[in-house]
Amino acid sequence: MIGKILFVGGTGVVGEQMVRHFRDRHPDISVLIGGRNIDKAAALARDVGLAEAVQVDTAQPRLGLGRDVDVGAVVMVVPDAGLQGLRYALDLGRPYLSIGNWLVEVGGEMAHVIRRPSASPVVLSSHWHAGPTVFLALASMEGLDAVHSIHVSAIVDDLDPTGPAALEDMDLGGAGALAFREGRRVWLTGADARRDIKAIDGRTLSAAAFAPYDIVSLQAASGAADIRFDLASGISSSRLRGGTVGTEVILDIAGERDSRKILRRSTLEFTRGQASLTGLSAALSLSALLGLAGRPAFPAGLYFPEQLMEPEGFLGALEQAGATITIDQT
């Protein structure tokens, strides 16, 4: 039996969406909504049902919770800056999933897991929108004999509300973004970090290099010599054509098949807000991690989202939620 799922930061912009998506998919599992504002957490708990509000402090051991709190998994929707959430999950031997930490901070998480490798399954899911880009890339690379380059162009609408934690991450990314160039790791700064990208509708936007976990996930999965991720903010293609604000990902892959050069361009567009897309993606990973998606729960270990489920199932769930996805497999 699964204990109560603790969502730390569950009342935030993304956290609330994740809680709601998880509740929609699993109406019979109890959750704990952790936040600094107990009244806000209590209101959300009443709204989603089968939930309790708890006041948490990410700077304190056990997140400031008493030993009588029944926690079946720890989900950090906010940065686990002191790694108290991870330590708590490892101490309890419970699953842990984080979507709020930065790529350059991953060493701390790895050290904890290496020290106690058999304690808990740990999922690092601080990818862009918690993973869709990597699943889109995996589906788009199918049938290629080799992949030489992957260029990701991400666009967020400037009217789409973004949580303060995400904005802080984007500012940190501006200090230097990891990429791969000619088979080597590089840190892009200054002019090297700027690039023009094309939106789904063909417009050119000025973008800046960004370094979510996608960079290393894509390199590990593809072995491509050149990988970079660029992020732009402006009028989304959806809003420009008269619809709601959208978030979009454009994926350009260069590879080869049967000694022929192959260029593929795949896209993903979601018009229900980037917080909703991130919350849904993280909820899908959590469901798979806990064994609630038709497969057994995952044992202790260190995972990325793409190790928890197949691209077809993940992308299919996004489409059911309203995403428009085109996968180029020509």
C-alpha positions as CSV (number, residue, x, y, z in Angstrom):
1,M,0.0,0.0,0.0
2,I,1.3,3.4,-1.0
3,G,1.5,6.0,1.8
4,K,0.6,9.6,1.4
5,I,2.4,11.4,-1.4
6,L,4.1,14.6,-0.2
7,F,4.2,17.5,-2.7
8,V,6.6,20.1,-1.4
9,G,5.7,23.3,-3.1
10,G,2.3,21.9,-4.0
11,T,0.6,25.3,-3.8
12,G,3.0,27.0,-6.3
13,V,2.3,27.7,-10.0
14,V,3.6,24.4,-11.2
15,G,3.0,22.5,-7.9
16,E,-0.8,23.0,-8.0
17,Q,-0.9,21.8,-11.5
18,M,1.0,18.7,-10.7
19,V,-1.2,17.9,-7.7
20,R,-4.3,18.3,-9.9
21,H,-3.0,16.2,-12.7
22,F,-1.9,13.5,-10.2
23,R,-5.3,13.6,-8.5
24,D,-7.1,13.3,-11.9
25,R,-5.2,10.2,-12.7
26,H,-5.3,8.7,-9.2
27,P,-8.4,9.7,-7.3
28,D,-7.9,7.1,-4.6
29,I,-4.4,8.0,-3.4
30,S,-3.9,10.3,-0.4
31,V,-1.7,13.3,-0.8
32,L,0.0,15.8,1.5
33,I,0.2,19.3,0.1
34,G,3.3,21.0,1.6
35,G,3.9,24.7,1.6
36,R,4.9,27.7,3.7
37,N,1.3,29.1,3.5
38,I,-0.8,26.5,5.4
39,D,-4.1,28.3,4.6
40,K,-3.3,28.2,0.8
41,A,-2.4,24.5,1.1
42,A,-5.5,23.7,3.1
43,A,-7.7,25.4,0.4
44,L,-6.1,23.3,-2.3
45,A,-6.5,20.1,-0.2
46,R,-10.2,20.7,0.2
47,D,-10.6,21.4,-3.5
48,V,-8.8,18.2,-4.7
49,G,-10.0,15.9,-1.9
50,L,-8.3,13.1,-0.1
51,A,-5.6,15.5,0.8
52,E,-4.1,17.2,3.9
53,A,-2.2,20.4,4.2
54,V,1.2,20.4,6.0
55,Q,3.6,23.2,6.7
56,V,7.1,22.4,5.5
57,D,10.4,24.1,5.8
58,T,12.9,23.0,3.2
59,A,15.8,24.2,5.3
60,Q,15.0,21.9,8.2
61,P,15.7,18.1,8.7
62,R,12.7,16.0,7.7
63,L,11.4,19.2,6.1
64,G,10.2,20.3,9.5
65,L,7.7,17.5,9.7
66,G,7.0,15.3,12.7
67,R,7.8,11.6,12.9
68,D,4.1,10.7,13.0
69,V,3.5,12.0,9.4
70,D,2.9,9.1,7.0
71,V,4.9,9.8,3.9
72,G,4.9,7.4,1.0
73,A,7.0,9.5,-1.5
74,V,8.6,12.9,-1.5
75,V,8.1,15.1,-4.5
76,M,10.1,18.4,-4.6
77,V,8.4,20.8,-6.9
78,V,10.6,23.6,-5.5
79,P,14.4,23.6,-5.4
80,D,15.7,21.2,-2.9
81,A,18.5,23.7,-2.1
82,G,19.7,22.0,1.1
83,L,18.8,18.5,-0.1
84,Q,16.7,18.0,3.0
85,G,13.9,16.5,0.9
86,L,16.2,14.0,-0.6
87,R,17.8,13.1,2.7
88,Y,14.3,12.7,4.2
89,A,13.2,10.3,1.4
90,L,16.5,8.3,1.7
91,D,16.1,8.1,5.5
92,L,12.5,6.7,5.1
93,G,13.4,4.5,2.1
94,R,10.7,6.2,0.1
95,P,10.7,7.2,-3.6
96,Y,11.9,10.7,-4.4
97,L,11.2,12.9,-7.5
98,S,12.6,16.4,-8.0
99,I,11.8,18.9,-10.7
100,G,13.2,22.0,-9.1
101,N,17.0,21.7,-9.1
102,W,19.5,22.9,-11.6
103,L,21.9,20.9,-13.8
104,V,25.0,22.4,-12.2
105,E,23.7,21.3,-8.8
106,V,23.3,17.6,-9.7
107,G,26.5,16.6,-7.9
108,G,24.9,17.0,-4.5
109,E,22.1,14.7,-5.4
110,M,24.4,12.2,-6.9
111,A,26.6,12.1,-3.8
112,H,23.6,11.2,-1.6
113,V,22.5,8.4,-3.9
114,I,26.0,7.0,-4.4
115,R,26.4,6.9,-0.6
116,R,23.1,5.1,-0.1
117,P,22.4,3.4,-3.5
118,S,19.9,0.8,-2.1
119,A,17.8,3.3,-0.1
120,S,15.3,4.7,-2.5
121,P,14.4,5.2,-6.2
122,V,15.4,8.8,-7.0
123,V,14.2,10.5,-10.1
124,L,15.9,13.7,-11.3
125,S,13.3,15.4,-13.5
126,S,14.5,19.0,-13.8
127,H,14.2,18.8,-17.6
128,W,12.4,21.5,-19.6
129,H,8.7,21.0,-18.7
130,A,9.9,17.9,-16.8
131,G,10.7,15.8,-19.9
132,P,8.7,16.2,-23.1
133,T,11.7,17.3,-25.2
134,V,13.6,14.1,-24.5
135,F,10.6,11.8,-25.3
136,L,10.0,13.8,-28.5
137,A,13.7,13.3,-29.4
138,L,13.6,9.6,-28.7
139,A,10.6,9.1,-31.0
140,S,12.2,11.3,-33.7
141,M,15.5,9.4,-33.7
142,E,13.8,6.1,-34.4
143,G,15.3,4.4,-37.4
144,L,18.5,6.5,-37.6
145,D,21.8,4.7,-37.8
146,A,23.6,7.7,-36.2
147,V,22.6,11.1,-34.8
148,H,25.1,14.0,-35.4
149,S,23.3,17.0,-34.0
150,I,20.3,17.9,-31.9
151,H,19.1,21.5,-31.7
152,V,16.2,22.3,-29.4
153,S,14.3,25.6,-29.7
154,A,11.9,26.3,-26.9
155,I,9.4,29.2,-26.9
156,V,7.3,30.4,-24.0
157,D,4.6,33.1,-24.4
158,D,5.5,36.3,-22.5
159,L,2.0,36.3,-21.1
160,D,2.2,32.8,-19.7
161,P,2.6,33.1,-15.9
162,T,5.8,31.5,-14.6
163,G,6.6,30.6,-11.0
164,P,9.4,32.5,-9.2
165,A,11.5,29.3,-8.9
166,A,11.4,28.8,-12.7
167,L,12.4,32.5,-13.3
168,E,15.3,32.1,-10.9
169,D,16.4,29.0,-12.8
170,M,16.3,30.9,-16.1
171,D,18.5,33.7,-14.7
172,L,21.0,31.1,-13.4
173,G,21.1,29.6,-16.9
174,G,22.0,33.0,-18.4
175,A,25.4,32.8,-16.5
176,G,26.5,30.1,-18.8
177,A,24.8,27.2,-20.6
178,L,26.1,23.7,-21.1
179,A,26.2,22.4,-24.7
180,F,28.1,19.9,-26.7
181,R,30.1,21.1,-29.7
182,E,32.2,18.8,-31.9
183,G,31.9,16.1,-29.4
184,R,33.1,18.1,-26.4
185,R,31.4,19.8,-23.5
186,V,31.3,23.6,-23.7
187,W,29.8,26.4,-21.7
188,L,28.1,29.0,-23.8
189,T,28.4,32.7,-22.7
190,G,28.2,36.1,-24.4
191,A,27.6,36.0,-28.1
192,D,28.0,32.3,-28.3
193,A,24.9,31.9,-26.1
194,R,22.7,33.9,-28.5
195,R,21.0,32.3,-31.5
196,D,18.0,33.0,-33.8
197,I,15.4,30.2,-33.7
198,K,12.3,29.7,-35.7
199,A,8.9,29.3,-34.1
200,I,6.3,26.7,-35.2
201,D,4.8,29.3,-37.5
202,G,8.1,30.1,-39.1
203,R,8.8,33.4,-37.4
204,T,12.4,34.1,-36.3
205,L,13.0,34.9,-32.6
206,S,16.1,35.8,-30.7
207,A,16.9,33.1,-28.2
208,A,19.5,32.4,-25.5
209,A,21.2,29.1,-24.7
210,F,19.7,27.3,-21.8
211,A,20.8,24.2,-19.9
212,P,18.1,22.0,-18.4
213,Y,18.8,18.3,-17.8
214,D,17.7,17.7,-21.4
215,I,21.2,18.5,-22.5
216,V,22.8,15.5,-20.8
217,S,19.8,13.2,-21.4
218,L,20.0,13.8,-25.1
219,Q,23.7,13.3,-25.3
220,A,23.5,10.0,-23.4
221,A,20.7,8.8,-25.6
222,S,22.0,9.9,-28.9
223,G,25.8,10.2,-28.7
224,A,25.4,13.3,-30.9
225,A,28.5,15.5,-31.2
226,D,26.5,18.8,-31.3
227,I,23.7,19.5,-28.8
228,R,22.3,22.8,-27.7
229,F,19.1,24.1,-26.2
230,D,17.8,27.6,-26.9
231,L,15.0,29.4,-25.1
232,A,13.0,32.4,-26.3
233,S,10.1,34.4,-24.9
234,G,7.6,36.3,-27.0
235,I,4.3,35.9,-28.7
236,S,3.6,32.2,-29.1
237,S,2.4,30.8,-32.4
238,S,-0.9,29.9,-30.8
239,R,-1.6,33.4,-29.5
240,L,-0.5,35.0,-32.8
241,R,-3.1,33.0,-34.7
242,G,-5.8,34.1,-32.3
243,G,-5.7,31.3,-29.8
244,T,-4.6,31.1,-26.1
245,V,-1.0,31.4,-24.9
246,G,1.1,28.4,-25.9
247,T,4.4,26.8,-25.1
248,E,6.3,25.2,-28.0
249,V,9.3,23.0,-28.6
250,I,10.9,22.6,-32.0
251,L,13.5,19.8,-32.4
252,D,16.0,19.7,-35.3
253,I,17.9,16.5,-35.7
254,A,20.6,15.7,-38.2
255,G,21.7,12.2,-38.6
256,E,22.1,9.4,-41.2
257,R,20.4,6.3,-42.3
258,D,21.9,3.8,-44.9
259,S,24.8,6.3,-45.4
260,R,22.4,9.0,-46.4
261,K,22.1,12.4,-44.5
262,I,18.8,12.8,-42.8
263,L,17.3,16.0,-41.4
264,R,14.3,15.8,-39.2
265,R,12.1,18.5,-37.6
266,S,9.6,17.6,-34.9
267,T,7.4,19.9,-32.9
268,L,5.3,20.0,-29.7
269,E,2.8,22.7,-28.9
270,F,0.7,23.0,-25.7
271,T,-1.9,25.7,-25.3
272,R,-3.0,25.2,-21.6
273,G,0.0,26.9,-20.0
274,Q,3.5,25.8,-19.4
275,A,2.8,25.2,-15.7
276,S,0.1,22.7,-16.7
277,L,2.5,20.9,-19.2
278,T,5.2,20.7,-16.5
279,G,2.8,19.5,-13.9
280,L,1.4,16.8,-16.2
281,S,4.8,15.6,-17.3
282,A,6.0,15.3,-13.7
283,A,2.8,13.5,-12.7
284,L,3.3,11.0,-15.5
285,S,6.8,10.3,-14.2
286,L,5.6,10.0,-10.6
287,S,2.8,7.5,-11.6
288,A,5.4,5.3,-13.4
289,L,7.8,5.6,-10.5
290,L,5.2,4.4,-8.0
291,G,4.0,1.6,-10.2
292,L,0.6,3.2,-10.9
293,A,0.9,3.1,-14.7
294,G,0.4,-0.5,-15.3
295,R,3.9,-1.6,-14.6
296,P,5.7,-2.5,-11.3
297,A,7.1,0.3,-9.1
298,F,10.8,1.0,-9.7
299,P,13.4,-0.3,-7.3
300,A,16.1,1.8,-5.6
301,G,18.3,3.6,-8.1
302,L,18.9,6.9,-10.0
303,Y,16.6,7.7,-12.9
304,F,15.7,10.3,-15.5
305,P,12.1,10.4,-16.7
306,E,12.9,8.7,-20.0
307,Q,13.9,5.6,-18.1
308,L,10.5,5.2,-16.5
309,M,8.3,4.9,-19.6
310,E,8.2,4.6,-23.4
311,P,8.0,7.7,-25.6
312,E,4.8,6.4,-27.2
313,G,2.9,6.3,-23.9
314,F,4.3,9.6,-22.6
315,L,3.6,11.5,-25.7
316,G,0.2,9.9,-26.1
317,A,-0.8,11.1,-22.7
318,L,0.3,14.6,-23.6
319,E,-1.8,14.5,-26.7
320,Q,-4.8,13.3,-24.7
321,A,-4.3,16.4,-22.6
322,G,-4.4,18.7,-25.6
323,A,-0.8,18.8,-26.9
324,T,-0.3,18.9,-30.7
325,I,2.7,16.8,-31.6
326,T,4.4,16.2,-35.0
327,I,7.1,13.5,-35.1
328,D,9.3,13.5,-38.2
329,Q,10.5,10.0,-39.0
330,T,11.1,10.5,-42.7
